[in-house]
């Protein structure tokens, strides 16, 4: 069963423009935000963006795999108090980006950023003021990459393990083997 779209908008300038990822599909209706899609994720695997070009409208459908990830972006205002923070569905083409969360303060930005990345299955990105995007987590495809675990010698418990147990040497046989004859057995009595 398909739910009707929810129209979202800021009722007051100090409130956040927020879409709920648990309630898809949804629509944005915020005219002052740049590159804000009028229609955001309808399905889990694609993005539909309806844009007005003059008198006509165009509809662009992009697969979710075309997007680089979910990024945090600072939108500078004329003064420091007018700065805004946005959670953006980042794309290589700036016209295809979708703003998912827009707020005047940074109270819930990290939570929204992680929520959208988890919901859409995309990596977390951070965007600097110069426009460069860096990954917040190191990933190799779907696998999260981290530093390798330390080996036994450098581990935290290495002080408890005697050093002679970590050495592995092969034994050497003497050239002339030792032969014990005529001696009393210690283990087996006669």
Backbone torsions as a table, in degrees:
resi	resn	phi	psi	omega
1	UNK	NA	134.0	-177.0
2	UNK	-97.0	131.9	179.2
3	UNK	-88.4	150.6	176.0
4	UNK	-70.4	154.1	-179.8
5	UNK	-70.9	148.9	179.4
6	UNK	-104.9	128.6	178.8
7	UNK	-88.0	124.3	-178.7
8	UNK	-111.0	143.0	176.3
9	UNK	-164.8	160.9	179.8
10	UNK	-85.4	120.5	179.4
11	UNK	-80.5	-25.9	176.4
12	UNK	-136.2	150.5	-175.7
13	UNK	-66.4	-18.8	-178.4
14	UNK	-90.7	-3.5	-178.8
15	UNK	-93.4	161.9	-178.0
16	UNK	-86.1	149.0	170.9
17	UNK	-94.5	114.5	-169.9
18	UNK	-135.1	138.8	172.0
19	UNK	-111.3	141.8	-179.0
20	UNK	-94.2	117.7	-178.9
21	UNK	-68.5	-16.4	178.1
22	UNK	-79.5	-15.6	-178.6
23	UNK	-116.4	76.1	176.8
24	UNK	-99.8	146.1	-1.3
25	UNK	-81.2	165.1	178.8
26	UNK	-149.0	166.8	177.4
27	UNK	-128.9	150.0	173.0
28	UNK	-105.2	145.3	174.7
29	UNK	-140.0	71.2	-179.1
30	UNK	-127.4	101.0	-173.9
31	UNK	-71.7	-27.0	-174.0
32	UNK	-80.9	-12.1	-177.3
33	UNK	-86.3	131.3	179.7
34	UNK	-79.5	144.7	177.8
35	UNK	56.3	35.8	179.5
36	UNK	-98.7	120.1	-178.2
37	UNK	-70.6	139.8	177.6
38	UNK	-76.3	-22.3	177.2
39	UNK	-134.8	121.4	-176.1
40	UNK	-104.7	-162.0	-168.4
41	UNK	-52.1	119.5	176.6
42	UNK	-97.2	-40.8	176.9
43	UNK	-116.8	168.0	-177.6
44	UNK	-76.3	-12.9	-174.6
45	UNK	-114.8	1.9	-179.6
46	UNK	-150.9	161.3	177.6
47	UNK	-120.2	130.0	174.8
48	UNK	-110.7	124.5	179.2
49	UNK	-122.2	120.8	177.1
50	UNK	-102.5	120.4	-177.8
51	UNK	-123.8	146.8	177.2
52	UNK	-98.1	127.1	176.9
53	UNK	-120.4	95.0	-177.7
54	UNK	70.6	-121.7	179.5
55	UNK	-87.6	-22.6	-176.7
56	UNK	-98.1	169.1	178.3
57	UNK	-126.3	148.2	177.1
58	UNK	-125.8	150.1	179.8
59	UNK	-120.7	123.8	-179.2
60	UNK	-114.9	129.0	177.8
61	UNK	-115.9	120.2	179.7
62	UNK	-122.7	139.9	174.1
63	UNK	-68.8	150.7	-178.6
64	UNK	-64.9	-24.2	179.8
65	UNK	-69.9	-15.4	177.3
66	UNK	-74.8	-17.4	-178.5
67	UNK	-86.0	142.7	-177.9
68	UNK	-73.6	-36.3	-178.2
69	UNK	163.3	-170.0	179.1
70	UNK	-103.1	118.8	-173.0
71	UNK	-115.0	151.9	170.5
72	UNK	-98.5	132.0	-177.9
73	UNK	-133.4	136.9	174.4
74	UNK	-94.6	124.0	178.5
75	UNK	-103.4	101.2	-176.4
76	UNK	-69.9	140.8	177.1
77	UNK	-102.1	-172.0	179.0
78	UNK	-66.8	-35.6	175.5
79	UNK	-124.2	171.8	-178.1
80	UNK	-66.4	-29.9	179.8
81	UNK	-75.3	-15.6	179.8
82	UNK	-95.3	4.1	177.5
83	UNK	-65.0	144.7	178.5
84	UNK	-127.1	155.7	178.5
85	UNK	-117.5	134.5	-177.9
86	UNK	-128.1	145.3	169.0
87	UNK	-103.8	118.7	-169.3
88	UNK	-120.6	139.5	170.0
89	UNK	-82.3	102.7	-167.6
90	UNK	-81.0	135.8	178.6
91	UNK	-133.0	158.4	178.4
92	UNK	-67.3	-30.9	175.7
93	UNK	-95.3	118.1	-177.1
94	UNK	-59.3	-26.5	-179.9
95	UNK	-70.5	-19.5	-178.1
96	UNK	-93.9	-0.5	-178.2
97	UNK	-74.0	148.1	-179.2
98	UNK	-122.1	125.6	175.9
99	UNK	-85.8	119.6	-177.0
100	UNK	-94.7	-27.3	-177.7
101	UNK	-149.5	133.8	-177.3
102	UNK	-139.0	123.5	-176.7
103	UNK	-143.9	158.4	177.3
104	UNK	-83.1	-23.4	-179.9
105	UNK	-121.3	173.2	-176.0
106	UNK	-109.6	28.4	-176.2
107	UNK	-66.2	-50.4	-174.6
108	UNK	-107.8	11.0	-173.1
109	UNK	-64.3	-45.3	-177.9
110	UNK	-63.9	-41.1	179.2
111	UNK	-64.0	-44.0	178.4
112	UNK	-65.3	-39.5	179.6
113	UNK	-60.0	-49.5	179.7
114	UNK	-67.5	-38.1	179.8
115	UNK	-63.0	-46.1	179.5
116	UNK	-66.4	-40.0	179.5
117	UNK	-64.1	-40.3	178.7
118	UNK	-69.0	-43.1	-178.3
119	UNK	-64.6	-43.3	-177.4
120	UNK	-89.0	-10.8	179.5
121	UNK	71.3	33.4	-179.1
122	UNK	-114.2	156.7	-179.6
123	UNK	-72.3	157.6	177.1
124	UNK	-83.0	130.9	179.9
125	UNK	-127.2	153.6	173.8
126	UNK	-125.0	136.3	-179.2
127	UNK	-113.3	127.8	178.6
128	UNK	-81.2	173.9	178.9
129	UNK	-67.0	-23.1	178.4
130	UNK	-82.0	-3.8	178.1
131	UNK	95.2	-6.1	178.8
132	UNK	-74.7	140.3	179.6
133	UNK	-109.8	129.3	176.6
134	UNK	-123.8	152.4	180.0
135	UNK	-78.4	136.6	177.3
136	UNK	-78.6	-25.5	177.7
137	UNK	-129.4	144.9	175.5
138	UNK	-82.4	128.9	-178.6
139	UNK	-136.1	151.6	172.6
140	UNK	-124.4	89.8	-172.2
141	UNK	70.9	-120.9	178.1
142	UNK	-91.5	-9.2	-175.8
143	UNK	-90.7	130.8	177.2
144	UNK	-81.5	127.6	-176.8
145	UNK	-99.0	135.4	176.9
146	UNK	-140.4	176.8	179.8
147	UNK	-66.4	145.6	178.3
148	UNK	-67.9	151.8	178.3
149	UNK	-69.3	147.8	-179.6
150	UNK	-67.4	149.2	177.9
151	UNK	-74.6	175.0	-174.6
152	UNK	-59.3	-40.4	-175.4
153	UNK	-64.8	-33.9	-176.0
154	UNK	-103.0	11.1	-178.0
155	UNK	-77.6	170.5	-177.7
156	UNK	-67.6	-29.1	-177.3
157	UNK	-93.5	9.6	-176.6
158	UNK	-66.5	-24.7	178.1
159	UNK	-68.4	-21.3	-179.8
160	UNK	-87.0	-16.8	-177.5
161	UNK	-96.0	126.6	178.3
162	UNK	-62.0	145.4	-177.0
163	UNK	-66.1	-33.7	-175.6
164	UNK	-67.4	-20.6	177.3
165	UNK	-76.9	-20.1	179.4
166	UNK	-85.8	-16.2	178.9
167	UNK	-83.7	134.2	178.3
168	UNK	-125.0	104.7	177.6
169	UNK	-118.2	147.1	175.2
170	UNK	-80.4	146.1	-179.4
171	UNK	-75.8	154.1	178.0
172	UNK	-118.1	129.1	176.7
173	UNK	-87.5	142.2	177.4
174	UNK	-70.9	158.1	179.3
175	UNK	-63.7	-41.8	177.1
176	UNK	-109.3	115.8	-177.6
177	UNK	-69.7	149.4	177.4
178	UNK	-78.0	128.9	177.1
179	UNK	-120.9	121.3	179.6
180	UNK	-104.4	112.4	179.1
181	UNK	-123.6	148.1	175.3
182	UNK	72.0	16.0	178.5
183	UNK	-102.8	156.3	-179.5
184	UNK	-79.7	135.7	178.8
185	UNK	-74.4	136.1	179.0
186	UNK	-83.0	-39.0	-174.0
187	UNK	-80.6	-54.3	-174.8
188	UNK	-99.0	123.0	177.6
189	UNK	-87.3	160.0	-175.7
190	UNK	-84.8	NA	NA
